[in-house]
Amino acid sequence: MYILTILFYIREIPEFDRKVLEVLRQPLESREIVISRASRQITFPADFQLIAAMNPCPCGYAFNQDSRCQCSTEAIKRYQNRISGPLLDRIDLHIDVPPLKAQELQSTGNVENSTTVRERVLQAYHFQIQRQGVSNQSLSPQQLEAHAQLNTASKNMLEIAQQRLNLSARAYHRILRVARSIADLSQSADIETAHLSEALSYRQQEA
């Protein structure tokens, strides 16, 4: 079985017009693009993976209190607020990537190569297909109840996170899908608290 993934990569996402970015909300949710004209309406498939990148501030030096950054707090807030909450809500993983130090760049520690990572991802994908017939990304809220059940400790953790982060129902279900995928990558039949905790860590920017 082959996996066909269409990647849509946006660099410097805050530099795009906000109206352009908001158009992405509908296809990210429905995996379809609907074009309507006076006489007809056509629906096109749009199942893709969105990867977007942005600097922490307009000048790009805000990480680690870099002295080169001259951006005011207000300027940084305006810059980051160019990405609307509803659009962020549809992006599963929010990850900060700080600059690497010299010793980290020179490190020769154990690092997995691409072939090893690919094999683990393919194995996790096959787990999903065998268990439920579709990928975790395609699980409906009803299917999540059957295939992404949480133990008592994990339920309590997610309830606290939902209150603290003010998670929407959409974000709640996306966290469960991510946690289910992390468990699959660990070859775990159940979602453990460590899997859920990692999934929640990818939504911290909503705090």
Backbone bond lengths (Angstrom), bond angles and torsions (degrees), N, CA, C in turn:
res aa  C-N    CA-C-N  psi(-1)  N-CA   C-N-CA  omega(-1)  CA-C   N-CA-C  phi
1 M - - - 1.458 - - 1.532 108.67 -
2 Y 1.342 116.36 135.07 1.443 121.05 179.81 1.526 109.80 -106.89
3 I 1.343 115.43 145.04 1.452 121.21 178.00 1.524 108.06 -105.84
4 L 1.318 116.69 119.32 1.459 121.38 177.97 1.520 108.32 -101.80
5 T 1.317 116.51 114.04 1.454 121.06 -179.55 1.525 109.32 -119.27
6 I 1.314 116.11 126.60 1.456 121.34 176.23 1.520 107.56 -100.13
7 L 1.333 116.90 119.14 1.447 122.04 -178.63 1.524 110.25 -97.48
8 F 1.310 116.26 136.36 1.457 122.91 176.08 1.516 106.34 -121.56
9 Y 1.322 117.20 105.34 1.463 121.87 -173.53 1.521 109.83 -107.67
10 I 1.333 116.04 125.29 1.462 121.90 178.51 1.521 108.79 -117.43
11 R 1.302 116.94 120.49 1.465 121.33 173.48 1.520 109.08 -93.63
12 E 1.330 115.87 146.94 1.464 121.90 178.73 1.527 111.01 51.44
13 I 1.305 115.57 55.12 1.457 120.44 -173.87 1.534 113.56 -58.63
14 P 1.346 121.15 -32.46 1.463 118.43 178.78 1.526 114.27 -67.54
15 E 1.336 116.97 -15.76 1.458 120.08 -179.65 1.532 112.38 -78.23
16 F 1.341 117.37 -11.39 1.453 120.68 177.58 1.528 109.61 -80.24
17 D 1.315 115.46 149.98 1.461 120.01 175.94 1.528 109.55 -58.83
18 R 1.324 116.93 135.91 1.462 120.33 -175.97 1.526 111.61 -60.47
19 K 1.321 117.81 -35.35 1.467 120.52 179.09 1.523 111.08 -63.56
20 V 1.324 116.70 -35.60 1.467 120.88 178.01 1.522 110.04 -66.29
21 L 1.334 116.20 -44.18 1.459 120.10 -179.31 1.524 111.70 -64.98
22 E 1.327 117.26 -37.96 1.466 120.07 -177.61 1.527 111.94 -65.38
23 V 1.332 116.48 -22.93 1.469 119.81 177.81 1.529 110.58 -64.26
24 L 1.333 117.34 -24.46 1.461 121.15 -179.12 1.525 112.68 -70.95
25 R 1.320 117.81 -19.12 1.463 120.26 -173.94 1.528 112.51 -59.46
26 Q 1.318 116.76 -45.06 1.465 120.03 -176.10 1.531 112.75 -66.78
27 P 1.337 120.02 -48.81 1.473 118.39 178.45 1.527 113.37 -67.26
28 L 1.341 118.36 -30.20 1.455 119.96 176.11 1.524 111.24 -64.35
29 E 1.311 116.18 -31.53 1.463 121.20 -178.67 1.519 112.16 -84.24
30 S 1.337 116.91 -48.99 1.465 121.02 -172.27 1.523 113.83 -98.36
31 R 1.357 117.12 -12.23 1.467 122.09 -175.42 1.528 111.56 61.44
32 E 1.312 115.28 29.85 1.465 121.78 177.65 1.524 109.58 -143.28
33 I 1.330 114.90 154.36 1.461 121.77 172.76 1.519 107.48 -119.03
34 V 1.305 115.98 124.75 1.464 121.40 -179.33 1.524 108.85 -109.80
35 I 1.315 116.02 121.69 1.463 122.06 178.11 1.520 108.28 -111.45
36 S 1.311 115.39 121.37 1.467 120.68 -177.81 1.516 110.02 -113.69
37 R 1.313 115.28 134.73 1.446 122.71 173.59 1.527 108.53 -128.23
38 A 1.298 115.95 -179.06 1.461 119.68 -173.74 1.524 112.60 -59.66
39 S 1.326 117.42 -39.63 1.456 120.11 -172.64 1.521 114.63 -104.13
40 R 1.329 118.48 -14.33 1.466 119.30 -176.72 1.527 111.57 -157.04
41 Q 1.317 114.10 167.79 1.463 122.50 177.17 1.518 108.66 -135.28
42 I 1.319 116.59 129.99 1.457 121.73 -177.10 1.524 109.04 -123.12
43 T 1.332 116.05 136.71 1.455 122.30 178.90 1.526 109.78 -112.71
44 F 1.314 116.25 126.52 1.462 122.39 178.61 1.533 109.53 -112.27
45 P 1.334 118.46 143.97 1.471 120.57 174.92 1.520 110.14 -68.11
46 A 1.322 116.66 142.90 1.463 120.83 -179.63 1.524 109.54 -146.54
47 D 1.328 115.24 56.00 1.463 120.40 179.15 1.524 108.18 -87.96
48 F 1.321 117.00 103.42 1.457 120.77 -173.92 1.519 109.67 -141.71
49 Q 1.307 115.45 166.57 1.459 122.25 176.86 1.514 108.13 -110.35
50 L 1.325 116.02 119.65 1.461 121.30 -178.96 1.525 110.01 -92.51
51 I 1.330 115.88 126.53 1.464 122.53 172.56 1.520 107.00 -123.50
52 A 1.311 116.59 120.85 1.460 121.04 -177.68 1.517 109.93 -127.16
53 A 1.316 116.05 147.51 1.465 121.44 -179.83 1.521 109.64 -131.84
54 M 1.328 114.86 148.79 1.460 119.97 177.17 1.529 109.31 -151.43
55 N 1.319 116.35 155.43 1.455 121.61 174.13 1.530 109.35 -78.38
56 P 1.334 118.02 160.47 1.462 119.62 179.06 1.528 113.28 -72.77
57 C 1.332 116.45 -16.82 1.465 120.87 -179.16 1.530 107.90 -157.00
58 P 1.332 119.00 172.57 1.468 120.08 -178.53 1.525 114.45 -57.09
59 C 1.354 117.89 -37.03 1.469 119.19 -178.33 1.522 112.35 -87.24
60 G 1.335 116.95 -19.55 1.461 120.98 176.51 1.512 115.80 91.66
61 Y 1.342 118.59 3.35 1.463 120.89 -174.76 1.530 113.97 -111.55
62 A 1.326 118.21 18.07 1.467 120.32 -174.13 1.525 113.29 -73.25
63 F 1.326 119.20 -20.36 1.460 121.13 -178.85 1.530 110.88 -61.75
64 N 1.323 115.67 141.78 1.468 122.85 174.04 1.529 113.68 56.67
65 Q 1.353 115.69 29.79 1.462 120.83 178.22 1.536 111.69 52.58
66 D 1.316 115.18 43.83 1.465 121.10 -179.67 1.529 109.45 -60.27
67 S 1.327 117.02 129.25 1.468 121.68 -177.16 1.517 112.47 -65.81
68 R 1.328 117.74 -17.84 1.458 119.82 178.32 1.512 112.46 -72.37
69 C 1.345 117.92 -18.88 1.466 121.44 -178.40 1.517 109.86 -75.99
70 Q 1.328 116.40 121.71 1.457 122.54 177.85 1.525 111.70 -112.38
71 C 1.324 117.03 13.79 1.467 120.97 -177.44 1.527 110.05 -76.51
72 S 1.302 116.38 137.84 1.462 120.67 176.21 1.524 109.86 -77.36
73 T 1.320 115.70 162.57 1.463 120.19 177.89 1.521 110.73 -58.58
74 E 1.318 116.40 -39.73 1.462 120.97 -179.99 1.532 111.13 -65.83
75 A 1.338 116.47 -40.24 1.467 120.41 179.67 1.523 110.91 -64.88
76 I 1.343 116.69 -41.15 1.466 120.39 178.77 1.521 110.37 -64.61
77 K 1.330 116.65 -41.75 1.465 120.58 -179.84 1.524 111.27 -64.46
78 R 1.330 116.47 -42.60 1.472 120.02 178.48 1.522 110.51 -62.83
79 Y 1.321 115.93 -41.60 1.469 121.12 -179.53 1.524 110.84 -62.19
80 Q 1.328 116.81 -48.69 1.456 120.66 -177.73 1.525 112.16 -70.14
81 N 1.332 117.07 -28.66 1.466 120.67 -179.44 1.526 113.11 -77.41
82 R 1.333 116.75 -1.33 1.468 118.58 174.54 1.522 111.23 -66.82
83 I 1.332 116.64 -19.65 1.460 121.26 175.85 1.526 106.96 -96.22
84 S 1.304 117.05 115.13 1.459 120.59 -174.42 1.528 111.93 -70.84
85 G 1.333 115.36 155.50 1.457 120.90 176.66 1.516 113.02 -58.13
86 P 1.349 118.77 -45.99 1.467 119.64 179.51 1.529 113.71 -60.47
87 L 1.347 117.72 -33.01 1.466 119.45 177.26 1.533 110.14 -72.76
88 L 1.333 117.49 -44.24 1.463 120.73 176.76 1.525 111.25 -59.42
89 D 1.324 115.99 -34.60 1.454 121.27 -178.27 1.527 111.56 -62.50
90 R 1.325 116.64 -23.64 1.466 121.60 -178.17 1.525 112.65 -94.86
91 I 1.332 117.51 2.78 1.459 122.04 178.34 1.521 108.00 -105.86
92 D 1.322 117.22 119.45 1.466 121.65 -170.08 1.526 113.79 -68.65
93 L 1.320 117.99 -40.45 1.457 121.73 -172.24 1.521 110.19 -119.04
94 H 1.321 116.85 123.23 1.465 122.61 176.13 1.527 106.63 -115.33
95 I 1.302 117.84 112.23 1.470 120.92 -170.99 1.524 110.30 -129.13
96 D 1.339 116.23 127.70 1.461 121.74 171.76 1.529 108.84 -82.90
97 V 1.321 115.87 136.29 1.472 120.78 178.86 1.530 107.53 -123.77
98 P 1.336 117.63 86.73 1.466 120.50 -179.22 1.524 111.42 -70.61
99 P 1.332 117.83 159.45 1.469 120.91 178.02 1.523 110.71 -60.86
100 L 1.319 116.22 144.01 1.457 121.21 177.70 1.534 110.03 -84.43
101 K 1.316 114.61 142.65 1.455 119.47 175.65 1.532 109.70 -79.20
102 A 1.318 115.69 164.08 1.466 120.76 -176.16 1.524 111.45 -57.62
103 Q 1.347 117.01 -43.35 1.461 119.21 -178.51 1.519 112.24 -66.80
104 E 1.329 116.42 -28.83 1.458 119.61 177.14 1.522 110.79 -72.36
105 L 1.325 117.14 -37.44 1.461 120.87 177.69 1.526 111.41 -67.72
106 Q 1.320 116.02 -30.18 1.458 120.61 -177.84 1.522 112.75 -89.74
107 S 1.325 116.46 -4.47 1.457 120.28 -176.35 1.516 111.17 -65.09
108 T 1.314 115.50 140.04 1.467 121.65 177.48 1.528 110.43 -117.50
109 G 1.338 115.93 29.03 1.461 121.09 -179.42 1.514 111.71 -65.61
110 N 1.337 115.04 176.64 1.461 120.28 -178.34 1.528 110.43 -68.94
111 V 1.303 116.08 119.24 1.465 122.76 178.34 1.519 108.07 -129.52
112 E 1.313 116.73 131.13 1.466 120.31 179.13 1.519 110.04 -67.34
113 N 1.318 115.82 138.83 1.459 118.84 175.31 1.522 110.05 -84.11
114 S 1.311 116.81 168.16 1.462 122.19 -174.84 1.530 112.03 -62.31
115 T 1.328 116.86 -35.13 1.463 120.17 -178.89 1.526 110.81 -64.16
116 T 1.330 116.81 -42.60 1.465 121.11 179.28 1.517 111.00 -64.37
117 V 1.324 116.11 -44.72 1.468 120.28 179.52 1.523 110.43 -63.03
118 R 1.328 116.32 -42.76 1.466 120.01 -179.65 1.524 111.11 -60.30
119 E 1.324 117.08 -43.34 1.458 120.24 -179.92 1.529 111.59 -62.31
120 R 1.330 116.23 -39.45 1.453 119.12 179.88 1.529 111.14 -68.17
121 V 1.313 117.03 -38.29 1.467 120.97 178.77 1.523 110.38 -66.55
122 L 1.332 117.27 -43.72 1.466 120.56 178.63 1.528 111.00 -62.27
123 Q 1.315 116.58 -39.41 1.461 120.22 178.93 1.526 110.37 -64.08
124 A 1.330 116.78 -43.06 1.465 120.56 177.92 1.521 110.85 -63.19
125 Y 1.327 116.23 -38.87 1.471 120.08 178.53 1.531 110.73 -63.06
126 H 1.314 117.17 -42.55 1.464 120.45 179.04 1.522 111.26 -65.94
127 F 1.329 117.83 -34.60 1.461 120.67 174.28 1.525 110.13 -56.84
128 Q 1.329 115.01 -45.00 1.465 120.42 -177.24 1.528 111.17 -63.81
129 I 1.318 116.17 -46.38 1.464 120.42 -177.76 1.526 110.70 -64.47
130 Q 1.323 116.44 -42.11 1.468 119.79 179.53 1.524 111.69 -65.88
131 R 1.316 116.95 -36.27 1.458 121.01 -176.17 1.529 112.85 -77.57
132 Q 1.328 116.79 -41.49 1.464 118.78 -169.39 1.525 114.63 -134.54
133 G 1.330 118.09 -4.64 1.467 120.58 175.79 1.512 115.15 86.41
134 V 1.329 118.24 -13.34 1.468 122.83 178.38 1.521 108.62 -139.01
135 S 1.327 116.15 168.35 1.461 119.64 176.91 1.524 109.56 -73.39
136 N 1.320 116.34 162.13 1.458 120.27 178.79 1.521 112.10 -59.84
137 Q 1.319 115.71 -33.06 1.459 120.55 179.59 1.527 111.84 -58.86
138 S 1.326 116.61 -30.61 1.464 121.14 -174.52 1.524 113.24 -93.13
139 L 1.316 118.16 1.85 1.454 120.22 -178.50 1.526 111.12 -68.30
140 S 1.315 116.69 131.34 1.459 121.74 175.29 1.521 108.96 -78.37
141 P 1.337 118.46 165.22 1.471 119.69 175.90 1.526 112.87 -54.88
142 Q 1.330 117.00 -36.54 1.466 120.82 179.00 1.531 110.98 -67.59
143 Q 1.348 116.67 -39.97 1.460 120.25 178.99 1.531 111.38 -69.80
144 L 1.332 116.81 -30.84 1.453 120.17 177.49 1.526 111.09 -62.46
145 E 1.319 116.34 -35.44 1.460 119.92 178.81 1.524 111.20 -61.04
146 A 1.322 116.02 -31.29 1.464 119.97 -178.45 1.525 112.70 -87.56
147 H 1.337 117.48 -35.66 1.464 120.74 -170.82 1.523 114.35 -110.84
148 A 1.322 118.16 -4.69 1.470 120.68 179.87 1.519 110.09 -131.97
149 Q 1.315 115.26 48.00 1.457 120.05 179.87 1.525 110.50 -71.86
150 L 1.334 115.51 146.21 1.461 121.79 -178.53 1.520 110.54 -113.25
151 N 1.333 115.92 148.23 1.458 118.96 173.01 1.534 108.82 -78.10
152 T 1.313 117.28 176.53 1.463 121.15 -174.81 1.523 112.20 -60.88
153 A 1.330 117.10 -43.66 1.468 120.90 -179.55 1.529 111.17 -62.44
154 S 1.326 116.83 -41.18 1.463 120.92 -179.72 1.525 111.14 -69.27
155 K 1.333 116.58 -37.56 1.466 120.08 177.08 1.521 110.59 -61.24
156 N 1.326 116.57 -43.66 1.461 120.58 178.84 1.527 111.15 -64.34
157 M 1.342 115.94 -40.49 1.462 120.38 178.62 1.523 111.08 -61.57
158 L 1.331 116.78 -44.95 1.454 120.88 -178.26 1.528 111.21 -68.73
159 E 1.326 117.20 -35.00 1.468 120.23 177.85 1.517 111.00 -64.43
160 I 1.332 116.58 -43.19 1.465 120.60 178.01 1.522 110.70 -64.09
161 A 1.340 116.52 -42.82 1.466 121.10 179.92 1.521 111.06 -64.07
162 Q 1.327 116.90 -38.69 1.459 120.41 -179.71 1.526 110.51 -63.19
163 Q 1.312 117.11 -38.59 1.456 120.92 179.04 1.526 111.38 -72.08
164 R 1.339 116.37 -43.18 1.459 119.98 -176.55 1.520 112.33 -71.12
165 L 1.338 116.73 -41.02 1.463 121.31 -178.10 1.520 113.00 -91.60
166 N 1.333 116.43 -4.99 1.468 121.31 -177.67 1.532 110.39 53.26
167 L 1.324 115.55 52.65 1.460 121.27 -175.58 1.515 111.37 -71.17
168 S 1.313 115.29 140.07 1.463 120.41 172.95 1.522 108.86 -78.57
169 A 1.332 116.18 168.58 1.469 120.16 176.01 1.521 110.19 -61.27
170 R 1.337 116.34 -35.83 1.471 120.17 178.73 1.531 110.66 -62.93
171 A 1.340 116.26 -47.86 1.467 120.20 -179.99 1.525 110.87 -64.15
172 Y 1.323 116.96 -38.27 1.470 121.92 178.64 1.529 110.42 -56.80
173 H 1.330 116.67 -48.17 1.462 120.48 -178.59 1.527 111.58 -70.89
174 R 1.320 117.12 -33.92 1.465 119.74 178.26 1.530 110.73 -67.02
175 I 1.317 117.10 -36.95 1.462 120.81 177.14 1.525 110.03 -63.39
176 L 1.325 116.81 -41.22 1.466 119.95 178.34 1.532 110.98 -63.23
177 R 1.326 117.14 -40.17 1.472 119.95 179.26 1.531 110.52 -64.98
178 V 1.327 116.62 -41.71 1.456 120.06 178.99 1.525 110.57 -65.45
179 A 1.338 116.73 -43.21 1.466 120.46 178.75 1.523 111.01 -61.91
180 R 1.337 116.72 -39.55 1.455 120.84 177.54 1.535 110.27 -63.06
181 S 1.319 117.22 -38.68 1.466 121.25 179.18 1.523 111.20 -68.91
182 I 1.337 117.17 -40.20 1.460 120.66 178.10 1.526 109.95 -63.11
183 A 1.334 116.50 -40.40 1.465 120.04 176.99 1.523 110.85 -63.07
184 D 1.332 116.92 -40.12 1.463 120.61 178.80 1.525 111.28 -64.60
185 L 1.331 116.75 -38.86 1.467 119.94 177.79 1.524 111.03 -65.29
186 S 1.341 116.26 -26.71 1.465 121.18 177.41 1.522 111.90 -90.13
187 Q 1.352 116.12 3.28 1.461 122.08 -178.89 1.536 111.10 59.55
188 S 1.320 115.69 37.62 1.455 121.82 179.68 1.522 110.03 -105.28
189 A 1.313 116.80 130.19 1.460 120.51 178.89 1.519 111.42 -71.66
190 D 1.326 117.03 -26.34 1.459 121.95 -178.17 1.520 110.85 -112.85
191 I 1.333 115.93 153.79 1.458 121.17 173.75 1.524 107.85 -85.40
192 E 1.315 116.63 112.91 1.454 121.19 179.40 1.533 109.76 -90.95
193 T 1.327 115.84 168.50 1.459 119.91 -178.84 1.532 111.44 -61.10
194 A 1.332 117.50 -33.71 1.470 120.46 178.88 1.529 110.89 -64.51
195 H 1.328 116.63 -37.17 1.467 120.06 178.60 1.529 110.54 -67.60
196 L 1.325 116.12 -44.08 1.461 120.14 179.68 1.521 110.82 -66.82
197 S 1.338 117.07 -39.89 1.461 120.60 179.40 1.527 110.87 -61.17
198 E 1.340 116.86 -40.84 1.466 119.41 178.16 1.520 110.73 -65.55
199 A 1.333 117.14 -42.66 1.467 120.67 178.71 1.521 110.94 -60.39
200 L 1.325 117.50 -40.89 1.464 121.69 179.15 1.527 111.36 -66.71
201 S 1.326 116.78 -32.78 1.467 119.37 -178.53 1.510 111.90 -63.73
202 Y 1.336 117.46 -21.62 1.456 121.11 179.29 1.533 112.74 -83.80
203 R 1.355 117.36 2.44 1.459 120.82 177.37 1.536 111.43 -117.02
204 Q 1.320 117.92 12.63 1.463 120.85 -172.47 1.517 112.71 -64.09
205 Q 1.321 118.41 -23.62 1.455 119.97 -179.54 1.525 112.22 -68.41
206 E 1.329 116.38 -10.39 1.457 118.74 178.41 1.520 111.29 -86.34
207 A 1.350 116.49 -6.47 1.472 119.21 -178.19 1.519 111.20 -68.49
